């Protein structure tokens, strides 16, 4: 066997593999013998079919399978042993179909290869970070949201501000008609039309004046996309069917237990402190995620590396098995290129810092997420083994894809944490309201 890699330029190469008969003949004969042990053929007892007859009838397909297997094994070995940094995997050169499988003894295969050159990480770049300070408006909104979320729903006869009114929305000069729900607090003009409304009342209004430039509210009310409602205008009629009002929940022990676990909080003072602590933790987590996004964008925007662009486009097309057209690949190529650069950065950080993720870390992370779903702070001792078994089953599902997803996520977190250590983070203090607006 002879494998050679001929570099054609800085990012492209041709891989040539020559297989001699000695490289595959013994393995083919072994496969023929194994097949003959299980083959069932008229006139022969099971397992007694002569190897010569099996080779005559199935030898070509066995030969093709074995050569393909040998190629995969030997190419992977060559790449690993020679530390060749590839984009994806080698792609067979076109027009290699003229193989005489019946008579050839020596086989030659050529592949296109995309090479990934080394590069320097621009760790001298700084990124913005944020320290979020709670403002009273955020605290007040949190209280209102919790009271509403855990409150009781009533259906009064007459609407008030803050109620939700369900009914039928119909365009006056058009064909649009839909059953919908109008939140009165999203009405920016003419709210008095929606206050004091009763079942079967008909409310007429200009939809653009009523909801202003809030396309999200228009999309919610009409059920249309934001792009469609951007051009929506005109008179509409709304026939009231039912009014819904959420009576706010009381700040009592029942609510405390629902939010933080039984008897973890027993007074309004403790509740307020715990709520503030939870909000701060959430903002800290969001702020760190934003720093990580800034790190990714900064590094991807600033690494200087030449990519095998033509090969990359062909590789995307081949690996997607024709599901993407050339036009679609061109249209989204900037996105593919950024994803590739980030993948290269991750691999470099992992290699240079010897980052690893253990099986135990994957299992612990999976169990933590399961506990969060059930709103449990920790696993009761009597449930530990069953929870562990359930987590292991989950990770093994879909041929281990759940495991790989969790593994890759944990590895990416370690990469980002390492990059945050090495880069300068310029921290800015910002109010929670401004941070929310910035994150939109």
N, C-alpha and C positions, 0 to 999 in steps of 0.2 A: 504494500500500500504506500502511496506517495501523496502527501498533502502539501500544497504550496499556496502561499498568500502573496499575491502580487499587487502592491499598492499602486494605483493609477494616479492618485493625487492625494492631497492632505486628508480628505475625508472619505475616499472611496477606494475599494480594492476588489480584486477578483480572487475567489477561492477555488482552486482546482483540486479535485480528488480523483486519483486513479486507483481502481481496484483490480488486483490480479486474482486469478482463480484460487490461489492459495489463501486469499483473504476471506473467502466466503464458502468454498466448497465443503469443508468439513461441517460447518454449521448447517448448510443446506441438507447434507446427508443425514445429520442428526434430526433435523425437523421432519424429513421424510420418514425416518424410523419411528419417531414419536407419533406421527399422523397415522402410520400403518397399524399401530397398536389399538387405535380407536375407530379406524375406518370401517364402515359397513358397506359391503359390496355383494351383489347377488352372486351366489356360487361359492362364497367363502364364509367361513365362520368368523364372528366378530373378533378382531385382533389378529387374524391370520391372513390378512391380505398381503401378498408379497410386496416388499419395498420397491422392487423394480416396476411393478404395475402402478403403484401409487405415484412414483416419480414420473412415469409416462403420462399419467392422467392429470396430475396436479403439480408436477415439477416446476412448470413455468411460474405459477402463482406463488409457490413457496419460494422460488428463487427471487422474484421481485420483492416479496415481503422481507426476506432476509437481507437483501442488499440495501433496501430502504432503512431497515433497522441498523445495519452496520454503519451506514452513512451517518445517521443521527448520532450514534454512539461515538464514532471516531471524530466527527466534526466538533462535538461538544467537548471531547477530551482535548483536542488540539487547541481550541479556544481557551479552555481552562488552563492548560499547561503553559501556554504562551502568553497568558494574560492579555488577550486581545479585547479591547473595549469596543463592543459592538452596539449599534442601534438595532434593537429587536433581534432578529436572527437572519442568517443568510437566506437570500431568495434565489431559487434556481434561475439561471439564465433562460430566456425564452428560446423556443425552437430546439428542444433537446429530445424530440420524440422519435428520432430515427435510430432507435436501439433494436438490434436483432437479438431478442432474448433467446431464440432457439440455437443460435450458432456462436454468438460472441462469448469470449472467455475473459477478455479485458474490457473494463467499463470506465469511461471518463465522464465526470460530471463537473460542471462549472457553476459558480454561484456569484451573485452580486452581493457585496458586503458594504454596509455603511459603518464608517469608523467614527468613534467619538474621541476627539483629541482632549488632552489634558487642559486644564484652565485654572486660573487663580480665583479664589473667592474674594469679592470686594468687601472684605470685613471692615474696611476703614470707613464705610458709609454709616451715617447715623440714621435712626428711625425715630418717629414720634411715638411717645407713650402717654398714657393718661391716668391721672389720679382723680377719681370721680368723687365729688363732694355732694352729699345729700342736701337737697333744698326742701323747704316745707311743702311746696306744691307737690313734690314727688311722694312725700309721706301721706299727704291728704288724699292723693289719687289712689295710693295703695289701700288705704282704709276704705275708700268708696268702692273700689273694685272688689275687695274681699267681702264687704257687706252685701254687694249686689250678687256676687258669685254664689254665696251661700245663703242668700235670701230666699223667701218664699214668693212664688209667682201667683198673682191675682188677676182677675179679669173684670175690672170695673166697667160700669155702663158708660162713663164719660171720661175722655182722655185728659191728661194733665201733661205738663212739660216733663220730659224724661221717659214718657211711656213709649211703647212700641205698638204701632197700629198695623194690623194685617188686613189685606183686602185685594182688590183687583185694580191694576193700573192699566189705563188704556190711553193710547195716543188719539187726540181729537181728530187731527187731519193725517191719518196714517193707519197702518194695519197692526202696529205693535200692541199686544195685550199680554199681560202676565199677572199671575198671583204673586204677591210680594209682601215684604215687611218693611215699613218705614220707621226708622228711629227718629223720634221728634227732635232729639238733640243734635241731629245732623242737618236740620233745616236752618239755613242761614238768613232767609228772607221770607216773610209771611208766615211765621210760626203760629200766629194767632189763628190761622185757618185750621191748624191741626190740634188746637187746644179746645176742649169742649166738644169734640166730635163724638158721635154715637154710631152704633151699628146702622148700616144702610144709608148713612150720610154720603153725599157725593161732593168731593173737594176738587175744585178746578184750579190749576196753577201752571205757571210757566216753569218747566223743569230746570232750565238753566239758571233762572233767577233764584229758584227755591234752594238749589244745592250748590250754586256758585261754581267755582272752578275745582270743587272736590270731586275729581273723577272716580276716586275710590268709593265715595258715597253713591255716586250715580251708578257705578258698576254693581254695587251691592243691591241697590233698589231695583234696577232693571234686569239684573242677571246677565247683562251684556259685558263684553270685554272693555278694558280701559281704553283701548284703541278706538273701539266703535263709539263709546259714549263721549269721546273727545269732540265729536262733531254733532252731538245730539242736542237738538233745540226744539222749541215749540210748546204748545199747550197740551196738557195731559189732564185726565180725570181719574180720580181715585175713589173707588166705592168701598167704604169701610165695612169690614166684616167683624173684626174682633179687636179688642184692646187688651194689651198685656202690660202688667206693671209688676216690677220686682220690689217687694217690701224688704228693705234692708235687714240683714241679720243683726241680732243683738250681740254685743261684746260680752259673751258669757262663757262659762266653762265648756259648754258643748262645742262652741266655735274654737276655743283654745285647743281642745283635744283633737278636733278634726285637722287643725293645721300643724300642730307640733307634737302630737302623741299624748296619750293620757297622762294628765297631771304634770307634764313637763313645764307648763305655764299655768299659774293659778290666779294671777292678778292682772289688772289692766296695765300696770306699770311694767310687769314682766313681759306682757304681750307686746307693748310698745318697743321695749328694748330688743326683744327677739325679732320683731318685724324689721326694725332698723338693721340689725345684724344680718338678717337674711338678704335684705335689699342690697346692702354693701357688698356681701359676698357675691351676689349675682352680678353687680356692676364690675367688681374686680375680675370676675371670670370673663365677662364680655370685653373688658378693657385689655386683658391679656390676649384674648383671641384677636382683637384688633391690632395689637402689637405684632402678633405672629403674622397676620395678613400683610402688615407693613414690611416685615422682614422678608417675606416671600417676594412681594412686589419689588422691593428695593434690590434684592440680589438678582432676580430674574432680569430686571431692567438694566443692570449694570455689568453682568458677566460678559466678558469678551470671548466668544467661542464661535468657531466656524462649524456649521452643521452640514451633513450630507443631504441637502434639501431635496434633490430629485429622488434619491433613494428613499427618503422619509415619506414622500408623497406616495411612491409606489407601495411601500410597506403598509401604509394606512389602508390603501385600496385592497391589497391582497389579504391582509388580516381581517378585514371587514367583509370578505367574501362577496364583493360586488354590491354590498348594501349601500355604499356611498358612491355617488357619481364624482367624476373629476371636478365638476363645478362646485359641488358641496365641499369637497376637500379644499379647493382653492379658497372658497368663501370663509372657511373656518380654520385656515392653516395657521393664522397668528395664534389662535387658542391652542392648537396642537403643539406649536413650537414652544409656547410658554410652559405647557405641561411637561414637555420633554426636558427643557432647561431645569425646571424645578426637580424633576426626577434625577437628573445628573448631579444637581447640588446635593440632594439628599444622600445619594450613593457616595459622594465624595466625603461628606461629613461622617457618615457611618464608618467608612473605611479608615479615615484619618484618626478618628476618635475611638475606634473599636467598639461602637455601640451595639448592644445586643438586647433582645427581649426574650425572657425565659418563658417556658410553658406555665410556670407558676404565676407569672405576671399576667399572662393572657387570661388564665382561669380566674384570678382575683378580680381583674377588671370586669370580666363578664358577670361575676357574681355581684359586684358593686352596682352595676347597671340594673340587674334584676331587682336588687333591693330597692333601688330608687323608684322603679316602676310600681312596687308595692308600698312605697312610702314607709319603708322599714329602716331604722337607723343602723341596725345590725342583725345578724342571723341568730335566732334563738339556738341555744346549744343543741336542743333535740332535733332541730331541722338542718343542721350543718351538713350532714352527710347526704341527705336527700337533695338539698339545694346544690351541693357540689356535683352530684350525679346528674342533675337536671342541666346544669351549666355545661358539663362535659358533653352531654348528648346534643345540646344546641350547637356547640363548637364543631361537632363532627358532621352536622347536617350539610346537605348540598355538597357532598364530596370534600368536606373540610373548608369550604369557602368562607363560612362564618369565622373559622379560626384564623384564616389568612387576613380577612378584613380587620379583625381585632388586632392581630399582630402588626399589620401595616400602620394602623392608627396609632398604636403605642410607640412604634418606631419613629413615626413622623413627629410625635410629641417630644420624644427624646432629642431628635434632630433640632427642632425649634428651640427647645430649652438650651441646648448647647450653643446654638447661634446667638441666642439672646445674651448668653454669658460673654460671647466674644465681640458683639457689636455694641455700639454706644446707643443707649435708649435715652432720648431727651424727654423727660417727663413733664407734662403740663397739667396743671390743676384746672379742672373744668366742672361746671355744675352738672347735676344729673340730667336736667332738662336739656342743656346744650349738648350733652353727650348723646341723648336719645335722638335729637334732631340731626346730629352729625352722622349717626349710624343708619339713618333712614335711606 
